[in-house]
Amino acid sequence: MSDPTQEPADSEQISEGLRVAVDLNRCQAYAQCCYAAPEHFVLQGREALFYHPAPPLSARDAVERARLACPVQAIRVEVVTDRSA
């Protein structure tokens, strides 16, 4: 296990991003996420929600706005760090 306080070795790359999951059983297609972050959430038709499950970390503010706007709390957002050798 590596020490998180140490800088990564030259051969080790750290990639950060987001993991977004929408509970489609809970989602009621109110589309508040689409209004809060239209570049990341799109409602097609009456109930088909499309979203990127792994947007870049730079999208965090917009995705968090969408998560907070969801009236049924169907959106989960996690920050992930991938260490590759």
N, C-alpha and C positions, 0 to 999 in steps of 0.2 A: 504494500500500500504506500502510495507516495504522500509526501508532506504537502498539504495544500498551501503552505506559506512559502514554499520554494518556487522559484521561477522554473518553467518547463525547460527541459534540455533542448538543444538545437534540433534534434531529430523528433521531438515531440510537439505536435501541433494541437492547440486547443480551439475548438469550434463551439461557439455558443449560439443558441437559437431558442425557439419556443416550441412547445408541444401544445397544440390546441385540440380539445375534444369537445364535441357537442353531443349531449344526450338527446338523440333524436326522438326518443320515447317521451321525454319531458317537454321538448320544444313544441310550442303551440303556434309557431309561424307569426308571431307578433311583429317580426322584422325590426325590432329595436336595434339589434346588432348591425343590421344593414344600414340603418341611419347613422349609427355611431361610428362605424368603420366600413364604409361602402367599398373600399379597395380590398377588403379582406373577407367580407361576408356578402353573398348575393342570394336573394330569394328568386327562384325561377318558378313560374307558375304560381299556384296558390300555396304550396307547401314544400317545395324542393329547395332546401338550403344547401348551398355550396360554399365551402370555405377551404382555406389552405391549412392542413394539419401541422405543418412545420414551417411557419414563417420565420424570417430572420429576426434577430433580437431587436433590430431597429424598429420593428413594427409593434413593440411591446405596449407603448402608450395607446395606440389605436385599438389593439386587441383587448387591452384592459378596459377601455371605455365601453367596448361592446359587451364584455363580460358583465360589467356593472349595470349596463342598460337592460340586460335580459330580465324581464319580470318573473320568469320561472326558474332562474338560476341554472340554465341548462348548459352553460359554457364553462369549461375548466381550462385554465392556462397554467403551464409550468415552464420554468426556465430550465433548459438542459445544457449540460456541458459535456462534450464528447472529447475525450483525450485519445488521440491516435498516435501510434508509434511510427 
